[in-house]
Amino acid sequence: MAWKQVSVKHGKKLFEGFQRGAEVALSLSIGSPKTITVNDVSANVLDCQEDDRGELAIITTDLAEAPADAEALEGESDDQPDEGRDTD
């Protein structure tokens, strides 16, 4: 699963980050929030840890279907070639 760029709101502050599933990686300046809004979807924070290099906050949320993943599922391929396919 690839990382997707997302907008994260905490209070009145807006952060740019990356999301993969229920994980969101963004600036440490967000602190340790209890709730965040990811692409206009509210989420509870289950865990917040600093990454190994001390550059990012890695936040685990309770999002069942992560907003960044939802758009990827809409156009999912069936991995079948179009050439030679019977469309009738």
Buried (B, 14 or more C-beta within 10 A) or exposed (E): EEBBEBBBBBEEEEBEBBBBBBBBBBBBEBEEBEEBBBBEBEBEBEEBEEEEEEEBBBBBBEBEEBBBBEEEEEEEEEEEEEEEEEEE
